[in-house]
């Protein structure tokens, strides 16, 4: 866990939960806002040419590709997964939530980010099964 993020324990449990109900971020950090990321290449043409985009069919492989895209964004800002305090997860099939959670548990560690999981009708490409946006906190880069 990053030194600038504090886990707030609401209750003790032995259940695996790939998110934390509450995190505290003391003043003095910089916020990083990561746009929604999918299994598609981080940089691709707009408007989309769907025949050039080839997301894998497997939701866990899509999750891994998404998380590697997120890793690239975090590292570019000098951050890592331990700095992420919030995720918003959009999925097209609520039945995929456990498979996605298994993969997220390979990238995040306790305390897991606070998170919201929402089922939606579709994403930017009809083959894409999930999208995740995130907020991370890193020590302030300001020299005030």
C-alpha positions in Angstrom: 0.0 0.0 0.0 1.2 3.5 -0.8 2.2 5.6 2.2 -0.2 8.3 1.1 -3.3 6.2 1.1 -4.9 5.0 4.3 -7.3 2.0 4.5 -10.4 2.6 6.7 -11.5 -0.7 8.2 -15.3 -0.9 8.3 -15.4 -4.6 9.4 -13.2 -7.6 9.4 -14.0 -10.3 6.8 -12.4 -13.4 5.3 -14.2 -12.9 2.0 -12.1 -11.9 -1.1 -13.4 -8.5 -2.3 -11.5 -6.9 -5.1 -12.4 -3.4 -3.8 -12.3 -1.4 -0.5 -15.4 0.2 0.9 -13.4 3.2 2.1 -10.0 4.7 1.6 -8.6 8.0 3.1 -6.2 10.2 1.2 -4.5 12.7 3.4 -3.9 16.2 1.9 -0.7 16.7 0.0 -1.0 14.3 -2.9 -1.5 14.9 -6.6 -4.6 13.3 -8.3 -4.3 11.4 -11.5 -7.4 10.8 -13.5 -7.3 7.9 -16.0 -9.8 7.9 -18.8 -11.8 4.8 -19.4 -9.5 2.0 -20.7 -10.5 -1.1 -22.7 -8.8 -4.1 -24.3 -8.4 -2.1 -27.5 -5.0 -0.5 -28.2 -4.5 2.5 -26.0 -4.0 4.6 -29.2 -6.2 3.9 -32.2 -7.9 5.8 -34.9 -11.0 7.9 -34.3 -13.5 7.5 -35.6 -13.1 3.8 -35.0 -12.4 1.4 -37.8 -13.9 -1.7 -36.1 -12.4 -4.1 -38.6 -8.9 -2.9 -37.5 -9.7 -3.5 -33.8 -9.4 -7.1 -32.6 -10.2 -7.5 -28.9 -10.0 -11.1 -27.7 -13.3 -12.8 -27.0 -12.3 -14.0 -23.5 -13.3 -11.5 -20.8 -10.2 -12.4 -18.6 -7.9 -11.7 -21.5 -9.7 -8.5 -22.2 -9.2 -7.6 -18.6 -5.5 -8.3 -18.7 -5.0 -6.2 -21.8 -7.0 -3.4 -20.2 -4.9 -3.5 -17.1 -1.7 -3.4 -19.1 -3.0 -0.3 -20.9 -3.7 1.1 -17.4 -0.2 0.2 -16.3 1.3 2.2 -19.2 -0.8 5.2 -18.2 0.1 4.9 -14.5 3.8 4.4 -15.2 3.9 7.4 -17.6 2.8 9.5 -14.6 5.3 7.9 -12.2 2.6 5.8 -10.5 1.6 2.2 -10.1 -1.4 0.1 -9.2 -0.8 0.7 -5.4 -1.6 4.4 -6.0 -5.1 3.8 -7.5 -7.8 4.8 -5.0 -10.9 4.5 -7.2 -12.1 2.6 -10.2 -15.3 2.7 -12.1 -15.9 -0.6 -13.9 -18.4 -0.8 -16.7 -19.3 -4.3 -18.0 -21.7 -5.5 -20.6 -22.6 -8.8 -18.7 -22.9 -8.9 -14.9 -22.2 -12.6 -15.2 -18.5 -11.7 -15.9 -17.9 -9.9 -12.7 -16.2 -12.8 -10.8 -13.9 -13.6 -13.8 -13.0 -9.9 -14.0 -12.4 -9.7 -10.3 -10.0 -12.6 -10.4 -7.8 -10.7 -12.9 -8.1 -7.4 -11.0 -6.8 -9.3 -7.9 -3.6 -10.0 -9.8 -2.9 -6.3 -10.4 -4.3 -4.6 -7.3 -3.3 -5.6 -3.7 -4.8 -4.7 -0.3 -6.2 -2.3 0.3 -8.0 -2.5 -3.0 -9.3 0.7 -4.6 -12.8 1.9 -3.8 -14.9 0.9 -6.8 -18.2 0.9 -8.5 -19.4 -1.9 -10.9 -22.0 -1.0 -13.5 -23.6 -3.1 -16.2 -24.3 -1.2 -19.4 -25.7 -2.0 -22.8 -22.6 -1.7 -24.9 -19.2 -0.1 -25.1 -17.2 1.6 -27.9 -16.9 -1.6 -29.9 -19.6 -4.2 -29.7 -17.0 -6.9 -28.9 -15.5 -5.0 -25.9 -16.8 -6.4 -22.6 -15.5 -4.0 -20.1 -14.1 -0.5 -19.5 -12.4 0.8 -16.4 -11.6 4.4 -15.4 -9.5 5.2 -12.4 -8.2 7.8 -10.0 -4.8 7.5 -8.4 -3.0 9.6 -5.8 0.8 10.2 -5.8 3.0 12.4 -3.6 2.7 16.0 -4.7 5.1 17.1 -7.4 4.7 20.7 -6.4 7.6 22.4 -4.7 5.6 25.2 -3.0 
